[in-house]
């Protein structure tokens, strides 16, 4: 092996070692609750957009499940998110997804709609978890031990997995909406209030997927 090849191998091995160390640090809560058969991570995406649903995901991973480069969905490129989405789907024991529509958000407010989506995601699981690792929140009306973790999607592999599932699910939905509701740039902005989106609102008016309680300043 040439010196250049040896150096590449050394760097690759070092990078892998660093990644495994990072994943170990992200498994502290999973180790703490390792006596539980099923540990569920929960996260949501879409609290802030002007359009589209809020989406929550609940993910139960096998014990000591290793998914390289798993991280908070906001810290991962779209291409890697898609790859991680597929790997999580393959490896997870159970995945549940919940959504609250724009109309429901307007009816009960975004926080309550988020809780509702999270409860729905839990109910969609094929197993009953013994502990929920939540990104920052405690979900009302759930009779399962909950551990709210601030910035949990960067501190727990289970929550990170849920963040990937929620993000990719919602992003793909908004891309589909863009095809049937052109003019708002939903494929790019995913419903957030970008310049192109606001211009579309002012020019074309609201759509059925807009949150009326969010768009008062623009229409």
PEUR-V574231 format. One record per residue. N is the residue number from 1. OMEGA is omega in radians with two decimals (999 if undefined). Layout:
<<N | OMEGA> <N | OMEGA>>
This chain:
<<1 | -3.13> <2 | 3.12> <3 | 3.13> <4 | 3.13> <5 | 3.10> <6 | -3.14> <7 | 3.10> <8 | 3.12> <9 | 3.13> <10 | -3.14> <11 | 3.13> <12 | 3.14> <13 | 3.12> <14 | 3.14> <15 | 3.12> <16 | 3.12> <17 | 3.13> <18 | 3.14> <19 | 3.11> <20 | 3.08> <21 | 3.12> <22 | 3.13> <23 | 3.07> <24 | 3.11> <25 | 3.12> <26 | -3.12> <27 | -3.10> <28 | -3.12> <29 | 3.09> <30 | 3.08> <31 | -3.12> <32 | -3.14> <33 | -3.09> <34 | 3.09> <35 | 3.12> <36 | 3.13> <37 | -3.08> <38 | 3.10> <39 | -3.05> <40 | 3.01> <41 | -3.12> <42 | 3.06> <43 | 3.13> <44 | 3.04> <45 | 3.04> <46 | 3.07> <47 | -2.98> <48 | -3.06> <49 | 3.07> <50 | -3.06> <51 | 3.10> <52 | -3.10> <53 | 2.85> <54 | -3.05> <55 | 3.08> <56 | 3.07> <57 | 3.05> <58 | -3.06> <59 | 3.04> <60 | 3.12> <61 | 3.03> <62 | 3.07> <63 | 3.11> <64 | 3.09> <65 | -3.11> <66 | 3.07> <67 | -3.06> <68 | 3.08> <69 | 3.02> <70 | -3.08> <71 | 2.98> <72 | -3.04> <73 | -3.14> <74 | -3.11> <75 | -3.04> <76 | -3.14> <77 | 3.11> <78 | -3.14> <79 | 3.13> <80 | 3.08> <81 | 3.14> <82 | 3.13> <83 | 3.11> <84 | 3.10> <85 | -3.13> <86 | -3.12> <87 | 3.10> <88 | 3.11> <89 | -3.13> <90 | -2.96> <91 | -3.04> <92 | 3.02> <93 | -3.13> <94 | 3.07> <95 | 3.03> <96 | 3.13> <97 | 3.09> <98 | 3.12> <99 | 2.94> <100 | -3.04> <101 | 3.05> <102 | 3.13> <103 | 3.13> <104 | 3.09> <105 | 3.11> <106 | -3.06> <107 | -2.99> <108 | -3.13> <109 | -2.97> <110 | -3.12> <111 | -3.14> <112 | 3.10> <113 | 3.08> <114 | 3.08> <115 | -3.13> <116 | 3.10> <117 | 3.12> <118 | 3.10> <119 | 3.10> <120 | 3.13> <121 | 3.12> <122 | -3.10> <123 | -3.13> <124 | 3.14> <125 | 3.12> <126 | 3.05> <127 | 3.11> <128 | -3.12> <129 | 3.09> <130 | 3.10> <131 | 3.09> <132 | 3.01> <133 | -3.02> <134 | 3.03> <135 | 2.96> <136 | -2.97> <137 | 2.91> <138 | -3.01> <139 | 3.11> <140 | 3.02> <141 | 3.13> <142 | -3.07> <143 | 3.10> <144 | 3.09> <145 | -3.13> <146 | 3.10> <147 | 3.10> <148 | -3.08> <149 | 3.11> <150 | -3.07> <151 | -3.07> <152 | -3.12> <153 | 3.05> <154 | -3.06> <155 | -3.09> <156 | 3.13> <157 | -3.13> <158 | 3.12> <159 | 3.09> <160 | 3.11> <161 | 3.11> <162 | -3.14> <163 | 3.10> <164 | -3.12> <165 | -3.13> <166 | -3.08> <167 | -3.10> <168 | 3.11> <169 | -3.11> <170 | -3.14> <171 | -3.14> <172 | 3.11> <173 | -3.14> <174 | 3.06> <175 | 3.08> <176 | 3.09> <177 | -3.12> <178 | -3.12> <179 | -3.10> <180 | 3.12> <181 | -3.10> <182 | 3.06> <183 | -3.12> <184 | 3.12> <185 | -3.12> <186 | -3.11> <187 | -3.13> <188 | -3.02> <189 | 3.11> <190 | 3.09> <191 | 3.11> <192 | -2.99> <193 | 3.09> <194 | 3.14> <195 | -3.12> <196 | 3.14> <197 | -3.11> <198 | 3.07> <199 | 3.09> <200 | 3.12> <201 | -3.09> <202 | -3.10> <203 | -3.00> <204 | -3.08> <205 | -3.08> <206 | 3.07> <207 | 3.10> <208 | -3.13> <209 | 3.07> <210 | 3.09> <211 | -3.06> <212 | -3.14> <213 | -3.12> <214 | -2.91> <215 | -3.08> <216 | -3.11> <217 | -2.99> <218 | -3.12> <219 | 999>>
